[in-house]
Amino acid sequence: MSASAYQCCVCGEIEGKTHVAREMMSGLREPFTYFECANCGCLQLLDVPKNLGRFYGNNYYSFDATQFSSSAWRSFGRKLLTAGEVFRIPGLRAACRRRRGRSPHLESLAYLRPKPGMAILDVGCGDGNVLYLLRELGFRAEGVDKFIPRHITDQYGIRVHSVDLSEIQGKWDLIMFHHSLEHIPEHHKVLGLVRKRLNPEGRCLIRMPVAEEAWRIYGINWVQLDAPRHLILHTIRSFRILAEQSGFLVEQCYCDSDEFQFWGSELYKRDIPLREGGPHLFTANQLYAFQKNATILNQHHIGDQGVFVLRQAGENTADSRREVCCH
């Protein structure tokens, strides 16, 4: 670490530190430099590769498409399970989690009490597997991801558009970023585009890594630093500043991190790439401790994954700073 005179892309502060981290998901171990703002704590990649695409490749996890059965019986079962999670129906919700496991993607959507038929846009959604489940329930759900080679279609039409957010047309009730905003530069510009695409009472839902306690513990070995794919990593403070600067109020803010922040970072400390390791390298007691610590960090709002719900400033809503904890 060293002193630096770079300028923070959020608050404009020039004081801060630089950190050299390695690409460790694939095990390339190429070094990259991040600037950490002394004021808001935001981390930004300074040496963005010209060909960033080579650090994703065709096997990147978000491009793995699920093949959904077209049988009427299986479709009915999927709808029941998805409805249980999205509409928080106790018995069905439990059945969904037993069958599919936790889905933070759907859990965060459920907090907004969505109504079928609402227009949802998912930015950076890969193959849009979750969008398919929402479309089955009657949502007008579409995605954009400029890194997929072509549009993705299903029986409902185009599911994912192979375009940038700036190229999509229409107005939306909800615009979502599920662990995609950190892969995009110029966050002021992005949130400006979101404002233009939202209906007056629309919301923006953002799930992303946040540089809180896990960053303080592990530093450059923090697994969700993910150099060089993650271009900008916010603290909760820096994202609140960004949202306010962009004409939004933070309506909800909570953490939904899990044990990955610990076992993934411990792998990097041992110089083990993510694709060569996993939770199987840890004992049951260690994994239980990781899970317990993750829950505690979430309760104290310092987990390494943040969920933010934004509404446009000026909307007449009473609780503009309501915070909730994940369940």
C-alpha positions in Angstrom: 0.0 0.0 0.0 1.2 3.5 -0.7 -0.1 7.1 -0.7 -1.6 8.2 -4.0 -2.9 11.4 -5.7 -5.6 9.8 -7.9 -9.1 11.2 -7.7 -12.1 9.2 -6.4 -14.7 8.6 -9.0 -17.5 9.2 -6.5 -16.6 12.0 -4.1 -13.6 13.5 -5.9 -11.2 13.0 -3.0 -7.5 12.8 -4.1 -6.1 11.3 -0.8 -6.0 7.6 -0.6 -4.0 4.4 -1.0 -3.2 2.1 -3.9 -3.4 -1.7 -3.6 -2.0 -4.3 -6.0 -4.2 -7.3 -6.3 -3.9 -10.4 -8.5 -6.4 -12.1 -10.8 -7.2 -15.2 -8.8 -10.5 -16.6 -10.0 -8.9 -18.3 -13.0 -5.4 -18.3 -11.4 -3.8 -16.0 -14.0 -2.2 -14.1 -11.1 -1.8 -10.9 -13.3 -1.4 -7.8 -11.0 -3.8 -4.9 -11.1 -3.9 -1.7 -9.1 -6.9 -0.3 -7.2 -7.2 3.1 -5.6 -9.0 3.3 -2.2 -10.5 6.6 -1.4 -9.6 8.0 2.0 -12.9 9.8 2.3 -15.7 7.4 1.2 -13.7 4.2 0.9 -14.6 3.4 -2.7 -12.2 1.1 -4.6 -11.6 1.7 -8.3 -9.5 -0.2 -10.8 -6.8 2.1 -12.2 -5.3 -0.1 -15.0 -8.4 -1.4 -16.8 -7.3 -3.9 -19.5 -8.0 -3.0 -23.1 -9.4 -6.4 -23.7 -11.3 -7.0 -20.5 -13.4 -9.7 -22.3 -10.5 -12.2 -22.1 -10.9 -12.3 -18.3 -14.4 -13.6 -18.7 -14.3 -16.2 -21.5 -17.1 -18.5 -22.7 -17.3 -20.4 -19.4 -17.9 -17.5 -17.1 -20.5 -18.6 -14.6 -23.3 -16.0 -15.4 -23.5 -17.3 -19.0 -24.5 -20.8 -18.0 -28.1 -21.2 -19.3 -30.5 -23.5 -17.5 -32.7 -25.6 -19.8 -36.2 -25.4 -18.6 -38.6 -28.3 -19.3 -41.6 -27.3 -21.5 -44.0 -29.9 -20.0 -47.2 -28.4 -18.6 -46.7 -30.3 -15.3 -43.1 -29.0 -14.7 -44.1 -25.5 -15.7 -46.9 -25.5 -13.2 -44.5 -26.7 -10.5 -41.9 -24.0 -11.3 -44.6 -21.3 -11.1 -45.7 -22.5 -7.7 -42.1 -22.5 -6.4 -41.3 -19.1 -7.9 -44.6 -17.6 -6.6 -43.8 -18.9 -3.1 -40.5 -17.0 -3.0 -41.5 -13.8 -4.9 -44.8 -13.4 -3.0 -43.4 -14.7 0.3 -46.0 -17.4 0.7 -44.8 -19.3 3.8 -45.4 -22.9 2.8 -44.4 -22.5 -0.8 -41.4 -20.4 0.1 -40.1 -23.2 2.3 -40.7 -25.7 -0.5 -38.9 -23.5 -3.0 -35.8 -23.4 -0.7 -35.8 -27.1 -0.1 -36.0 -27.7 -3.9 -33.8 -25.0 -5.3 -31.9 -23.7 -2.3 -31.8 -20.0 -1.4 -32.2 -17.5 -4.2 -31.0 -14.0 -3.1 -32.0 -12.8 -6.5 -35.7 -13.6 -5.9 -35.5 -12.8 -2.1 -34.4 -9.2 -2.8 -37.2 -8.9 -5.3 -39.8 -10.2 -2.8 -38.9 -7.2 -0.4 -40.5 -4.9 -3.0 -43.8 -6.8 -3.0 -43.9 -7.0 -6.8 -47.2 -7.3 -8.7 -47.5 -9.6 -11.8 -47.5 -7.6 -15.0 -45.0 -5.0 -13.8 -42.2 -4.1 -16.2 -38.8 -5.3 -15.0 -35.4 -4.8 -16.6 -32.4 -6.8 -15.4 -29.1 -5.2 -16.4 -26.1 -7.5 -16.9 -28.2 -10.6 -16.4 -26.2 -13.1 -18.5 -28.6 -15.7 -19.9 -31.5 -14.4 -17.8 -32.5 -17.7 -16.2 -34.3 -15.9 -13.4 -36.1 -13.7 -15.9 -37.6 -16.8 -17.4 -39.1 -17.8 -14.1 -40.6 -14.3 -13.7 -42.0 -14.3 -17.2 -43.8 -17.6 -16.4 -45.5 -15.7 -13.6 -46.7 -13.0 -15.8 -44.1 -10.3 -15.3 -43.0 -8.3 -18.3 -39.4 -9.1 -17.5 -36.5 -8.5 -19.9 -32.7 -8.2 -19.6 -29.8 -6.5 -21.3 -26.3 -7.8 -21.4 -23.9 -6.4 -24.0 -21.4 -9.2 -23.5 -23.7 -12.0 -24.7 -23.0 -12.8 -28.4 -26.7 -12.5 -29.5 -30.2 -11.9 -28.3 -31.7 -14.7 -26.2 -35.3 -15.6 -26.9 -37.9 -17.9 -25.4 -41.6 -18.6 -26.1 -42.4 -15.1 -24.7 -40.1 -13.3 -27.2 -36.7 -11.7 -26.6 -35.6 -12.4 -23.0 -32.2 -10.8 -23.1 -31.1 -8.1 -25.5 -27.5 -8.1 -26.5 -27.2 -4.3 -26.1 -26.0 -1.7 -23.6 -28.4 -0.1 -21.2 -28.2 3.1 -23.2 -29.6 1.3 -26.2 -32.7 -0.1 -24.6 -36.0 1.7 -25.1 -39.1 2.0 -23.0 -40.0 2.7 -19.3 -39.7 0.3 -16.5 -41.3 -0.2 -13.0 -38.1 -1.8 -11.7 -34.6 -1.9 -13.0 -32.3 -4.4 -11.3 -28.5 -5.0 -11.1 -27.7 -8.3 -9.6 -23.9 -8.3 -9.1 -23.4 -6.5 -12.4 -22.9 -2.8 -11.5 -19.4 -3.5 -10.2 -18.5 -4.7 -13.7 -19.5 -1.4 -15.3 -17.5 1.9 -15.4 -18.9 5.4 -14.9 -21.5 4.8 -12.2 -22.9 8.3 -12.3 -23.7 7.8 -16.0 -25.3 4.5 -15.4 -27.6 5.8 -12.6 -28.4 8.7 -14.9 -29.6 6.3 -17.5 -31.6 4.4 -14.9 -33.5 7.6 -14.0 -34.4 8.1 -17.6 -35.7 4.6 -18.0 -37.7 4.4 -14.8 -41.4 5.2 -14.5 -42.1 8.1 -12.0 -42.8 5.7 -9.1 -40.3 3.1 -10.3 -37.5 1.6 -8.2 -33.9 0.5 -8.8 -32.7 -2.6 -7.0 -28.9 -3.1 -6.8 -27.1 -6.1 -5.3 -23.3 -5.9 -5.3 -20.2 -6.6 -3.3 -19.4 -3.9 -0.7 -15.9 -3.2 0.7 -16.8 -3.5 4.4 -15.5 -5.9 7.1 -14.2 -8.7 4.7 -12.1 -6.1 2.9 -10.7 -4.8 6.2 -9.8 -8.4 7.2 -8.4 -9.8 4.0 -7.3 -6.7 1.9 -6.1 -7.7 -1.5 -7.1 -11.4 -0.8 -10.7 -10.5 -0.4 -12.4 -12.8 -2.9 -15.0 -10.3 -4.1 -12.3 -7.8 -5.1 -12.1 -10.0 -8.2 -9.5 -8.2 -10.1 -9.8 -7.1 -12.9 -13.5 -7.9 -13.5 -14.7 -5.7 -10.7 -14.0 -2.1 -11.8 -15.6 -0.2 -9.0 -16.4 -1.5 -5.5 -18.4 0.6 -3.2 -18.6 0.9 0.6 -22.1 1.5 1.9 -21.1 5.1 2.5 -19.7 5.7 -1.0 -22.8 4.2 -2.6 -25.1 6.4 -0.6 -23.1 9.4 -1.8 -23.3 8.2 -5.4 -27.1 7.6 -5.1 -27.7 11.1 -3.7 -25.5 12.7 -6.4 -27.5 10.9 -9.0 -30.9 12.1 -7.8 -31.9 9.0 -5.8 -32.8 8.3 -2.2 -31.8 5.0 -0.6 -35.2 3.5 0.5 -33.8 0.2 1.7 -30.3 -1.0 2.5 -29.2 -4.3 4.0 -26.6 -7.0 3.6 -27.1 -10.5 2.2 -23.6 -11.8 2.4 -22.8 -15.5 3.1 -19.8 -17.7 4.0 -18.2 -17.3 0.6 -16.6 -14.1 1.8 -14.6 -16.2 4.2 -13.8 -19.5 2.5 -13.1 -17.7 -0.9 -10.7 -15.2 0.7 -9.0 -18.0 2.7 -8.3 -19.8 -0.6 -6.6 -16.6 -2.0 -4.5 -16.3 1.2 -3.3 -19.8 0.5 -2.6 -18.9 -3.2 -5.3 -21.2 -4.4 -7.4 -19.9 -7.4 -11.2 -20.1 -7.0 -11.5 -22.5 -9.9 -9.1 -24.9 -8.2 -10.6 -24.8 -4.7 -13.9 -24.7 -2.9 -15.7 -25.2 0.4 -14.7 -28.8 0.3 -11.2 -27.8 1.5 -12.6 -26.7 4.8 -13.9 -28.7 7.7 -17.6 -28.7 8.7 -16.8 -26.7 11.8 -14.9 -24.1 9.8 -17.8 -23.7 7.4 -20.3 -23.4 10.2 -18.2 -20.7 11.8 -18.0 -18.9 8.4 -21.8 -19.0 8.2 -22.3 -17.8 11.7 -19.9 -14.9 11.2 -21.6 -13.9 7.9 -24.9 -13.7 9.7 -23.4 -11.5 12.4 -21.8 -9.2 9.9 -25.2 -8.9 8.0 -26.9 -7.9 11.2 -24.4 -5.2 11.8 -24.6 -4.0 8.2 -21.0 -4.8 7.4 -21.4 -7.9 5.3 -19.6 -8.0 2.0 -22.7 -7.9 -0.2 -25.1 -5.0 -0.1 -28.7 -4.7 -1.3 -29.9 -1.2 -2.1 -33.4 -0.1 -3.2 -33.4 3.4 -4.8 -36.3 5.7 -5.5 -36.1 8.9 -7.3 -35.6 12.0 -5.1 -38.7 14.2 -4.9 -41.1 11.3 -4.7 -43.5 11.9 -1.9 -42.7 8.9 0.4 -42.4 9.2 4.1 -39.6 6.7 5.0 -36.7 7.7 2.7 -34.1 6.2 4.9 -35.7 2.9 6.1 -33.1 0.1 6.6 -34.0 -3.5 6.9 -31.9 -6.6 7.8 -32.0 -9.8 5.7 -33.9 -12.8 7.0 
